[in-house]
Amino acid sequence: MTVRVDQFPEVQGVVSEPPVQARNLSVGEVLGQVTELVQAKKYDEVQALLQNAMGQHPNNGDLINANGYVLTAMKRQSDALRWYRDALEFSPMGSGIWNNLGTAFKHLKFYNVAIACHQRAIALSSNEAFLHHNLGLCYAEVGQHGEAIMAFDRALALQPDFHLARWDRARSYLHLGNYRKGWADYEVRLVSGQIPARSVSGRQWTGTPYAGSRLLVLAEQGFGDTLWALRYLPRVKGLGGELIVECQPALCSLVASLGVADRVVAKGEPLPEADYYCSFCSLPGLFTPDLSLLPAQPYLSKPAEREAKFEPYLRKGAGCLKVGIVWSGSVTFERNAERAISLERLLQSVDFPGVQLYSLQKGSPEQELQGVELRRPIIDLAPELKDFADTAAVVANLDLVIMTDSAVAHLAGGLGVPVWILLGHSAHWLWLLDRADSPWYPSARLFRPRIEGDWDHVLDNLAIALMKLATVKVPLSSVG
């Protein structure tokens, strides 16, 4: 049995279901039920089914492999690893088993051995598109995007409608700064199901003039994606008639303050009829075929009417370097744990005399502030930050923002405010490779690890850089 682990969504928890009645089933019948039960998240039921089948066929590598697949779906990667290895004892030529072993190693961040496992799977069955795709995913994780692209190319040669392979090839192209090819592949998200299908009127806009017509720009993905693409709205408006912009509710006031859109619609509200439509993240592909054409100047402005309520907080930092901090993105983002750090660890690098810290953190990570005692207390602004217009009003008046990769980085960069971004090893493609600067945001400085999980190196370099900026006044009486 070839169980394609990466074709199924990550799942959490165990659904309690009554186990199936033990009965004699052929191996084929059992394997035919496994995928359906896992997709339904009926883990107790599928494990009972497999336990019964393995009791009857203890040396069947396909059944052992299937049990590893169930454990992978349950995010029990270490347990799955053992079962895949056991399956190879009985089916050493099983390409699907080698593939699944490689996938388990990838989840555990053993990337080199994962690559070797996927290569072994391909050697046994070279005409399976998904095997080449999974190899490409491992290469991408270790930053070998040229090799990843070759693997995705092979997958697409075997299966031209393999949308997920095209999406992952897009990201590798974008990591390498090959925007001309990257944007073309990036559009696959609109047909792959990654972006929910929308029922809207009109035709898809291709960047042509639309004088006398109405264009609707649609929100997609997260806050950061919208903030990143806002830079293109003046150019979009300059090509035509009426511009309607849909965005997340927390961004509506900020987008309206730009004075470009004729109307701003909160996502979730009814959309007007339009002649054309375009998704927000398709705009870069229409206007930036290569880095030389990148509009990198600041494109956001602070909402002046929001500044007054933050003035008392900012006054408390008078005479100090006023630094905003964010240590976590959205906790609902699947890979947030890889890009977030604890407040305690961040403070080891940023708590210097002459620095006043302002917390811009929203969501459950805010709770970490409760256990912090510093010489100069952190000023928590979260209760005052009702939307991104509020956040912009604060950030525009700070000297620096230090944060992990999340939406406020795009806000600070769009405002032209200095922002230091702490990146994980497998960073977002927008930050390219091996650069300490960003052509998208000239005010940004990137702090990168040497290897996976190397936050000590990132925070060490951050501490040195901040110490040089901080104003430290040492009383003469304290000098020996």
CORFEN-V583985 format. One line per field, one symbol per residue. burial: # if it has 16 or more other ideal C-beta (glycine too) atoms within 10 Angstrom, else .. Layout:
BEGIN
burial=???
END
This chain:
BEGIN
burial=######.............#....#.#..##.###.##..##########.###.....###############..#..##.##..##.##..##############..##..#########.#...##################.######.###.##..###############.##.###.######...........#..#....#...####################..##..#.#######.#########.##..##.#...#..################.........##.##..##..#..##..#..###########.....#.####.#..##.####..########..#..#.........####...#.############.#################################.....#.##.#######.....#..##.##...#..............
END
